[in-house]
Amino acid sequence: MRLVVFISLLCAALNAVLPLEEAKAHIDAGRYKEAYEPLKQAMSMTENPPIAWRRVLASICLEINNTKEAIGVFKTVVAEAEATESDFMGLFYAYSLLNDDKNALGVLSAAQAAGKLDKESGISVYSSMLAQNGGAIRAAKLLRRALDENKIAKTAQNYERLFYAYRQAREHKEGLRAIRMAGEMKPVDRFYSQAAYVAFEAGEFAEAIAAANKAIELNAKNAASLRLLIGAAALELKDYMLARSSFAEALKSPKHAKQARSWLNYLDELTIKQSLN
């Protein structure tokens, strides 16, 4: 809990003021509700309460579900030059508790603009909020830059996040590059399956087939669906033998049998027309 982080700052600021000492005693004992009034009293006795005191008050307000006051206090904190990423994230969290996504996203945007959004957790939350609120391409650019600048680790999970952002923005080729990286770092069926679908969407049919086959080799649970994709990609490449064998394999799945049969019927019609020509 962020209160623990702020206790040392509060201790450094303590003086002979009795209410502040009382507040500290309550906080040390985990009695946050009881600490609220004496801390407020101590702050009212000080012309310019230190930022450390305001941080503690905002955190106490969150603990006792006084979210609106927490927002007001956090606003004064993030306005200070010495505000940290944690301060902005506290304000973001408070707005999130009220389901105020617009202001929550605005806080993260302000943190980035102020150069206070450098931790992987904050960047990940910001990119997710952007993607959820119609800013998928901004989310992708944010993650791409963070990866390039080593602000977030170059892991399979982060490249998968980048993939989802690009895919939501319908930037299929960029998404394909991202999921390729994830697969190279951690060869699991999920990454190859995702690569297969996005490669197909990008018109990279040979790569879609290769990725789908790799996912199937890795025991993908959606193997029947991937075989349908292989068949469709093979049709695009006019590899009718591969298409037929793939649809025939998918036909063995009760869930996909109807769709596979439709594809096989289409393939029969197509080959008949071609033989007549």
C-alpha positions as CSV (number, residue, x, y, z in Angstrom):
1,M,0.0,0.0,0.0
2,R,1.3,3.4,-0.9
3,L,0.7,4.6,2.7
4,V,3.7,2.7,3.8
5,V,5.8,4.4,1.3
6,F,4.8,7.8,2.6
7,I,5.2,7.1,6.3
8,S,8.9,7.9,6.2
9,L,8.2,11.2,4.5
10,L,5.6,12.0,7.1
11,C,8.0,11.2,9.9
12,A,10.6,13.5,8.5
13,A,8.1,16.3,8.6
14,L,6.9,15.7,12.1
15,N,7.3,18.5,14.7
16,A,5.8,19.3,18.1
17,V,2.3,19.8,16.7
18,L,0.2,17.4,18.7
19,P,-2.4,16.6,16.0
20,L,0.3,15.5,13.6
21,E,1.8,13.2,16.2
22,E,-1.6,11.8,16.9
23,A,-2.2,11.2,13.2
24,K,1.2,9.4,12.9
25,A,0.3,7.1,15.8
26,H,-3.0,6.1,14.2
27,I,-1.3,5.5,10.8
28,D,1.5,3.4,12.4
29,A,-1.3,1.3,14.0
30,G,-3.2,1.0,10.7
31,R,-6.1,3.1,12.0
32,Y,-6.4,5.2,8.9
33,K,-10.0,6.4,9.6
34,E,-8.9,7.7,13.0
35,A,-5.9,9.5,11.5
36,Y,-8.0,11.5,9.1
37,E,-9.2,14.3,11.5
38,P,-5.9,15.0,13.4
39,L,-4.1,15.1,10.1
40,K,-6.6,17.5,8.7
41,Q,-6.3,19.6,11.8
42,A,-2.5,19.7,11.6
43,M,-2.7,20.8,8.0
44,S,-5.2,23.5,8.8
45,M,-2.6,24.9,11.3
46,T,0.1,25.1,8.6
47,E,0.1,27.8,6.0
48,N,1.5,25.6,3.2
49,P,1.2,21.9,4.2
50,P,4.2,20.0,2.8
51,I,3.5,17.8,-0.2
52,A,4.3,14.7,1.9
53,W,1.4,15.5,4.2
54,R,-0.9,15.9,1.3
55,R,0.2,12.6,-0.2
56,V,-0.7,10.9,3.1
57,L,-4.0,12.6,3.3
58,A,-5.0,11.7,-0.2
59,S,-4.0,8.0,0.5
60,I,-6.1,8.1,3.7
61,C,-9.0,9.4,1.8
62,L,-8.8,6.5,-0.6
63,E,-8.6,4.1,2.4
64,I,-11.8,5.5,3.9
65,N,-13.6,5.7,0.6
66,N,-13.6,9.5,0.6
67,T,-12.7,9.4,-3.1
68,K,-13.8,12.9,-4.1
69,E,-11.7,14.5,-1.5
70,A,-8.8,12.2,-2.5
71,I,-9.1,13.6,-6.0
72,G,-9.0,17.2,-4.8
73,V,-5.9,16.6,-2.7
74,F,-4.1,14.6,-5.4
75,K,-4.8,17.5,-7.8
76,T,-2.8,19.8,-5.6
77,V,0.0,17.2,-5.4
78,V,0.4,16.6,-9.2
79,A,0.5,20.3,-9.7
80,E,3.8,20.5,-7.9
81,A,7.1,20.3,-9.7
82,E,8.2,17.5,-7.4
83,A,5.2,15.3,-8.2
84,T,6.0,11.7,-9.1
85,E,4.5,9.1,-11.3
86,S,3.0,7.5,-8.2
87,D,1.1,10.8,-7.5
88,F,-0.4,10.8,-11.0
89,M,-1.2,7.1,-10.6
90,G,-3.0,7.8,-7.3
91,L,-5.1,10.4,-9.0
92,F,-5.8,8.0,-11.9
93,Y,-6.9,5.3,-9.5
94,A,-9.2,7.7,-7.7
95,Y,-11.0,8.7,-10.9
96,S,-11.1,5.0,-11.8
97,L,-13.0,4.2,-8.6
98,L,-15.7,6.7,-9.8
99,N,-15.7,5.0,-13.2
100,D,-14.7,8.4,-14.7
101,D,-12.7,7.1,-17.6
102,K,-12.4,10.4,-19.3
103,N,-10.6,12.1,-16.4
104,A,-8.7,9.0,-15.6
105,L,-7.3,8.9,-19.1
106,G,-6.6,12.7,-19.0
107,V,-4.5,12.2,-15.8
108,L,-2.3,9.6,-17.6
109,S,-2.0,11.9,-20.6
110,A,-0.9,14.7,-18.4
111,A,1.6,12.4,-16.6
112,Q,3.1,11.5,-20.0
113,A,3.3,15.1,-21.1
114,A,5.0,16.0,-17.8
115,G,7.6,13.3,-18.4
116,K,6.3,11.4,-15.3
117,L,5.2,8.2,-16.9
118,D,8.3,5.9,-17.1
119,K,7.5,2.8,-15.2
120,E,6.3,-0.3,-17.1
121,S,3.2,-0.6,-15.0
122,G,2.1,3.0,-15.7
123,I,2.9,2.7,-19.4
124,S,0.9,-0.6,-19.7
125,V,-2.1,0.9,-18.0
126,Y,-2.0,4.0,-20.2
127,S,-1.7,2.0,-23.4
128,S,-4.6,-0.1,-22.3
129,M,-6.8,2.9,-21.5
130,L,-5.9,4.5,-24.8
131,A,-6.9,1.3,-26.7
132,Q,-10.2,1.0,-24.8
133,N,-11.1,4.6,-25.6
134,G,-10.6,4.7,-29.3
135,G,-6.9,5.5,-29.3
136,A,-5.5,2.1,-30.4
137,I,-2.9,3.6,-32.8
138,R,-1.7,6.0,-30.0
139,A,-1.5,3.0,-27.7
140,A,0.6,1.1,-30.3
141,K,2.9,4.1,-30.8
142,L,3.3,4.5,-27.0
143,L,4.3,0.8,-26.6
144,R,6.5,0.8,-29.7
145,R,8.5,3.8,-28.4
146,A,8.7,2.4,-24.9
147,L,10.1,-0.8,-26.2
148,D,12.6,1.0,-28.4
149,E,13.7,3.2,-25.5
150,N,13.9,0.3,-23.1
151,K,11.3,1.8,-20.8
152,I,9.5,-1.5,-20.8
153,A,11.1,-4.9,-21.0
154,K,11.4,-6.6,-24.4
155,T,9.3,-9.6,-23.4
156,A,6.9,-11.8,-25.2
157,Q,4.1,-10.4,-23.1
158,N,4.9,-6.8,-24.1
159,Y,5.2,-7.6,-27.7
160,E,1.8,-9.4,-27.5
161,R,0.4,-6.1,-26.0
162,L,1.8,-4.3,-28.9
163,F,0.3,-6.8,-31.3
164,Y,-3.2,-6.3,-29.8
165,A,-2.9,-2.5,-30.0
166,Y,-1.9,-2.7,-33.7
167,R,-4.6,-5.2,-34.5
168,Q,-7.2,-3.0,-32.9
169,A,-5.9,-0.2,-35.0
170,R,-6.2,-2.5,-38.0
171,E,-2.5,-2.1,-38.7
172,H,-2.1,-5.8,-39.6
173,K,1.4,-5.8,-40.9
174,E,2.8,-4.0,-37.8
175,G,0.8,-6.3,-35.7
176,L,2.3,-9.3,-37.5
177,R,5.8,-8.0,-36.8
178,A,5.0,-7.7,-33.1
179,I,3.5,-11.2,-32.7
180,R,6.4,-12.6,-34.6
181,M,8.8,-11.2,-32.0
182,A,6.6,-12.6,-29.2
183,G,6.8,-16.0,-30.9
184,E,10.5,-15.9,-31.3
185,M,10.9,-15.1,-27.6
186,K,8.4,-17.6,-26.4
187,P,7.3,-20.3,-28.9
188,V,3.8,-21.1,-27.6
189,D,0.8,-22.1,-29.7
190,R,-1.1,-18.9,-28.8
191,F,1.4,-16.6,-30.5
192,Y,1.6,-18.7,-33.7
193,S,-2.2,-18.9,-33.8
194,Q,-2.5,-15.1,-33.5
195,A,0.2,-14.7,-36.2
196,A,-1.7,-17.0,-38.5
197,Y,-4.9,-15.0,-38.3
198,V,-3.3,-11.6,-38.6
199,A,-1.1,-12.8,-41.5
200,F,-4.2,-13.9,-43.3
201,E,-5.8,-10.5,-42.7
202,A,-2.7,-8.8,-44.0
203,G,-2.8,-11.0,-47.2
204,E,0.4,-12.9,-46.2
205,F,-1.2,-16.3,-47.0
206,A,2.0,-18.4,-47.1
207,E,3.0,-17.0,-43.7
208,A,-0.5,-17.6,-42.4
209,I,-0.2,-21.3,-43.4
210,A,3.2,-21.7,-41.8
211,A,2.2,-20.0,-38.6
212,A,-1.0,-22.1,-38.3
213,N,0.9,-25.3,-38.9
214,K,3.3,-24.4,-36.2
215,A,0.5,-23.7,-33.8
216,I,-1.1,-27.1,-34.6
217,E,2.3,-28.7,-34.0
218,L,2.3,-27.1,-30.6
219,N,-1.1,-28.7,-29.8
220,A,-3.2,-25.6,-30.3
221,K,-6.7,-26.1,-28.9
222,N,-8.2,-24.3,-31.9
223,A,-6.6,-26.7,-34.4
224,A,-9.8,-27.3,-36.4
225,S,-10.3,-23.6,-36.8
226,L,-6.7,-23.2,-37.9
227,R,-7.2,-25.9,-40.5
228,L,-10.1,-24.0,-41.9
229,L,-7.7,-21.0,-42.1
230,I,-5.1,-23.0,-43.8
231,G,-7.6,-24.2,-46.3
232,A,-8.8,-20.6,-47.0
233,A,-5.2,-19.4,-47.4
234,A,-4.4,-22.3,-49.7
235,L,-7.4,-21.3,-51.9
236,E,-6.0,-17.8,-52.2
237,L,-2.7,-19.4,-53.3
238,K,-4.5,-21.8,-55.7
239,D,-3.1,-24.7,-53.8
240,Y,-6.3,-26.8,-54.1
241,M,-4.7,-30.0,-52.9
242,L,-3.7,-28.4,-49.6
243,A,-7.0,-26.7,-49.3
244,R,-8.9,-29.9,-49.8
245,S,-6.8,-31.8,-47.3
246,S,-7.1,-29.1,-44.7
247,F,-10.9,-28.8,-45.0
248,A,-11.2,-32.6,-44.8
249,E,-9.2,-32.5,-41.5
250,A,-11.5,-29.8,-40.2
251,L,-14.5,-31.9,-41.2
252,K,-13.6,-34.3,-38.4
253,S,-14.5,-31.6,-35.8
254,P,-18.2,-31.6,-34.9
255,K,-18.0,-27.9,-34.2
256,H,-16.5,-27.0,-37.5
257,A,-17.9,-29.8,-39.7
258,K,-20.7,-27.7,-41.3
259,Q,-18.3,-24.9,-42.2
260,A,-15.7,-27.4,-43.5
261,R,-18.4,-29.0,-45.7
262,S,-19.4,-25.7,-47.1
263,W,-15.8,-25.0,-48.0
264,L,-15.4,-28.4,-49.7
265,N,-18.6,-27.9,-51.7
266,Y,-17.2,-24.5,-52.8
267,L,-13.9,-26.1,-53.8
268,D,-15.8,-28.8,-55.8
269,E,-17.7,-26.1,-57.7
270,L,-14.5,-24.2,-58.3
271,T,-12.6,-27.1,-59.7
272,I,-15.5,-28.2,-61.9
273,K,-15.7,-24.7,-63.4
274,Q,-12.0,-24.6,-64.0
275,S,-12.1,-28.0,-65.7
276,L,-14.8,-26.8,-68.0
277,N,-12.7,-23.8,-69.0
